[in-house]
Amino acid sequence: MNDDNLLWLAQWYLSQCDNDWEHSYGVKIDTIDNPGWSLKIDLTDTQMEGRAFERAEHGEPSDDLEEWQRTGSWLVARVEGDSFDVSCGPLDLSAAVGVFRRWVEAAA
């Protein structure tokens, strides 16, 4: 298994592109003010559409950077509608992608 989750996500995205899907759907990565990251992956017309996903949580988000540095990383992953959504700490983006990656690879 390739340990580079961001490269894996880029390859997964490319594998969805069929001159149609990428015009309506995609992957969005943004920052949030906890601080941290937001990752949203459209599942419509992918092999993951309609598959069950059990919400995953690790740690607790905090609005206080010093508190976050004391308590460590956090992550919340869920499927809402036709979207895989993850919010995570500022150093946890690769781990967030890894949650999605493990779910996809388990379905293969």
Backbone as numpy.savetxt, mean C-alpha at the origin, in Angstrom:
# Nx Ny Nz CAx CAy CAz Cx Cy Cz
12.74 -14.20 -3.70 11.89 -13.01 -3.70 12.77 -11.77 -3.70
12.47 -10.84 -4.58 13.19 -9.57 -4.64 12.81 -8.74 -3.42
13.79 -8.25 -2.66 13.52 -7.49 -1.46 13.12 -6.04 -1.75
13.24 -5.58 -2.98 12.92 -4.20 -3.31 11.43 -4.07 -3.60
10.65 -3.74 -2.57 9.21 -3.66 -2.72 8.77 -2.55 -3.67
9.49 -1.44 -3.71 9.11 -0.36 -4.62 9.32 -0.76 -6.08
10.40 -1.46 -6.36 10.61 -1.98 -7.71 9.53 -3.00 -8.05
9.19 -3.87 -7.11 8.12 -4.84 -7.34 6.82 -4.13 -7.68
6.48 -3.05 -6.93 5.25 -2.31 -7.19 5.26 -1.70 -8.59
6.40 -1.16 -9.01 6.51 -0.61 -10.36 6.27 -1.68 -11.40
6.79 -2.88 -11.16 6.60 -3.98 -12.10 5.14 -4.45 -12.10
4.51 -4.48 -10.91 3.10 -4.85 -10.84 2.26 -3.84 -11.61
2.53 -2.56 -11.39 1.80 -1.51 -12.11 1.95 -1.69 -13.62
3.17 -1.89 -14.08 3.42 -2.07 -15.51 2.65 -3.27 -16.05
2.56 -4.33 -15.25 1.85 -5.53 -15.71 0.34 -5.30 -15.85
-0.19 -4.28 -15.19 -1.61 -3.96 -15.31 -1.90 -3.10 -16.55
-0.88 -2.39 -17.03 -1.06 -1.46 -18.15 -1.35 -2.24 -19.44
-2.50 -1.95 -20.03 -2.93 -2.67 -21.23 -3.54 -1.71 -22.26
-3.12 -0.47 -22.20 -3.66 0.60 -23.04 -5.09 0.96 -22.69
-5.58 0.47 -21.55 -6.92 0.81 -21.09 -6.90 1.09 -19.59
-6.46 0.11 -18.80 -6.49 0.20 -17.34 -5.81 1.47 -16.84
-4.64 1.78 -17.34 -3.86 2.91 -16.84 -4.50 4.27 -17.13
-5.49 4.31 -18.03 -6.17 5.57 -18.32 -7.22 5.91 -17.26
-7.68 4.91 -16.54 -8.72 5.13 -15.52 -8.26 4.81 -14.11
-7.24 3.98 -13.97 -6.84 3.47 -12.66 -5.34 3.64 -12.48
-4.86 3.31 -11.28 -3.43 3.42 -11.05 -3.05 3.26 -9.59
-1.88 3.81 -9.28 -1.30 3.76 -7.94 -1.01 5.20 -7.53
-1.40 5.56 -6.32 -1.15 6.91 -5.83 -0.39 6.83 -4.51
0.71 7.55 -4.42 1.50 7.64 -3.20 1.53 9.12 -2.81
1.20 9.40 -1.54 1.16 10.78 -1.07 1.65 10.82 0.37
1.92 12.00 0.85 2.29 12.16 2.26 1.05 12.54 3.06
1.10 12.21 4.35 0.04 12.61 5.29 0.70 13.35 6.45
-0.11 14.01 7.24 0.45 14.91 8.26 0.67 14.28 9.63
0.68 12.96 9.72 0.89 12.32 11.04 2.32 12.40 11.58
3.40 12.36 10.97 3.71 12.30 9.53 3.67 10.87 9.02
3.67 10.75 7.71 3.67 9.42 7.13 3.28 9.44 5.66
2.89 8.26 5.18 2.57 8.04 3.77 1.16 7.50 3.62
0.58 7.77 2.47 -0.68 7.18 2.05 -0.42 6.49 0.71
-0.85 5.25 0.60 -0.69 4.47 -0.63 -2.07 3.95 -1.02
-2.51 4.27 -2.25 -3.81 3.82 -2.74 -3.59 3.12 -4.07
-4.05 1.87 -4.16 -3.87 1.06 -5.36 -5.25 0.65 -5.86
-5.58 1.08 -7.08 -6.86 0.70 -7.68 -6.82 -0.79 -8.04
-7.87 -1.51 -7.64 -7.95 -2.95 -7.89 -8.88 -3.30 -9.04
-9.65 -2.34 -9.52 -10.60 -2.59 -10.60 -9.88 -3.17 -11.81
-10.45 -4.23 -12.36 -9.91 -4.91 -13.54 -8.50 -5.48 -13.33
-8.18 -5.83 -12.07 -6.94 -6.56 -11.78 -7.32 -7.91 -11.20
-6.35 -8.80 -11.06 -6.62 -10.12 -10.47 -7.04 -10.01 -9.01
-6.82 -8.85 -8.37 -7.12 -8.69 -6.95 -8.52 -8.13 -6.70
-9.19 -7.69 -7.73 -10.54 -7.14 -7.58 -11.47 -8.18 -6.97
-12.15 -7.78 -5.91 -13.13 -8.66 -5.26 -12.54 -9.67 -4.29
-11.23 -9.73 -4.15 -10.61 -10.69 -3.23 -10.68 -10.16 -1.79
-10.87 -11.08 -0.88 -10.93 -10.71 0.53 -9.56 -10.31 1.03
-9.53 -9.29 1.87 -8.30 -8.86 2.54 -8.64 -8.55 3.98
-7.90 -9.16 4.88 -8.11 -8.89 6.30 -7.29 -7.68 6.71
-7.96 -6.68 7.24 -7.32 -5.44 7.68 -6.06 -5.76 8.48
-4.99 -5.05 8.20 -3.72 -5.25 8.91 -3.34 -3.97 9.62
-2.92 -4.09 10.87 -2.51 -2.93 11.66 -1.24 -3.25 12.42
-0.41 -2.24 12.56 0.82 -2.37 13.34 1.11 -1.01 13.96
1.31 -0.95 15.25 1.64 0.31 15.92 0.48 1.29 15.92
0.76 2.50 16.34 -0.25 3.55 16.45 0.25 4.83 15.79
-0.55 5.44 14.92 -0.14 6.73 14.36 -0.20 7.81 15.43
0.58 8.85 15.25 0.60 9.96 16.19 0.83 11.26 15.43
0.20 12.33 15.89 0.43 13.64 15.30 1.71 14.27 15.82
2.30 13.69 16.85 3.48 14.24 17.50 4.72 13.49 17.00
5.59 14.17 16.25 6.78 13.53 15.68 7.66 12.93 16.76
7.85 13.63 17.87 8.70 13.09 18.94 8.10 11.82 19.52
6.77 11.79 19.68 6.11 10.58 20.17 6.28 9.45 19.16
6.12 9.76 17.86 6.29 8.73 16.83 7.69 8.16 16.89
8.70 9.01 17.08 10.08 8.53 17.14 10.30 7.64 18.35
9.57 7.87 19.44 9.68 7.01 20.63 8.95 5.69 20.45
7.78 5.72 19.78 6.95 4.51 19.72 7.24 3.64 18.52
7.96 4.15 17.53 8.32 3.32 16.39 7.36 3.43 15.23
7.40 2.45 14.37 6.65 2.49 13.12 5.18 2.14 13.33
4.36 2.50 12.34 2.94 2.16 12.35 2.47 1.96 10.92
1.38 1.20 10.80 0.84 0.88 9.49 -0.60 0.41 9.65
-1.49 0.87 8.76 -2.87 0.41 8.70 -3.17 0.13 7.24
-3.52 -1.12 6.91 -3.82 -1.52 5.53 -5.22 -2.12 5.49
-5.97 -1.75 4.43 -7.33 -2.23 4.29 -7.76 -2.15 2.83
-8.79 -2.89 2.49 -9.42 -2.75 1.19 -10.73 -2.03 1.43
-10.92 -0.94 0.69 -12.16 -0.18 0.77 -12.70 -0.05 -0.64
-13.86 -0.66 -0.88 -14.41 -0.67 -2.23 -13.49 -1.42 -3.17
-13.07 -0.76 -4.23 -12.16 -1.36 -5.20 -10.75 -0.80 -5.06
-10.36 -0.48 -3.82 -9.06 0.14 -3.59 -8.35 -0.50 -2.40
-7.05 -0.76 -2.57 -6.20 -1.20 -1.47 -5.57 0.07 -0.91
-5.84 0.37 0.36 -5.38 1.61 0.97 -4.49 1.31 2.17
-3.36 1.99 2.22 -2.44 1.87 3.35 -2.04 3.26 3.80
-2.04 3.46 5.10 -1.43 4.63 5.73 -0.33 4.09 6.62
0.79 4.79 6.65 1.92 4.27 7.43 2.85 5.39 7.87
3.77 5.04 8.75 4.76 6.00 9.24 5.73 6.42 8.15
6.52 7.48 8.41 7.40 8.03 7.39 8.52 7.10 6.94
8.86 6.10 7.72 9.90 5.16 7.34 9.34 3.80 6.92
8.01 3.73 6.75 7.35 2.44 6.54 6.76 2.26 5.14
7.12 3.10 4.18 6.53 2.99 2.85 6.84 1.64 2.20
8.07 1.18 2.30 8.43 -0.11 1.72 7.65 -1.24 2.40
7.48 -1.14 3.70 6.70 -2.16 4.42 5.24 -2.14 3.97
4.70 -0.95 3.72 3.32 -0.83 3.25 3.15 -1.52 1.90
4.10 -1.28 1.00 4.06 -1.96 -0.31 4.19 -3.46 -0.10
5.01 -3.86 0.87 5.21 -5.27 1.16 3.93 -5.98 1.58
3.04 -5.29 2.29 1.75 -5.88 2.66 0.95 -6.19 1.40
0.91 -5.24 0.48 0.21 -5.46 -0.78 0.87 -6.58 -1.57
2.18 -6.57 -1.61 2.93 -7.57 -2.37 2.64 -8.99 -1.86
2.67 -9.18 -0.55 2.41 -10.51 0.02 0.99 -10.97 -0.31
0.04 -10.05 -0.30 -1.36 -10.38 -0.62 -1.47 -10.82 -2.08
-0.84 -10.07 -2.98 -0.86 -10.42 -4.40 -0.17 -11.75 -4.65
1.01 -11.94 -4.07 1.76 -13.18 -4.30 1.06 -14.38 -3.71
0.33 -14.20 -2.61 -0.41 -15.32 -2.02 -1.59 -15.73 -2.91
-2.10 -14.80 -3.71 -3.24 -15.08 -4.58 -2.82 -15.72 -5.89
-1.53 -15.65 -6.20 -1.04 -16.17 -7.49 -1.01 -17.69 -7.52
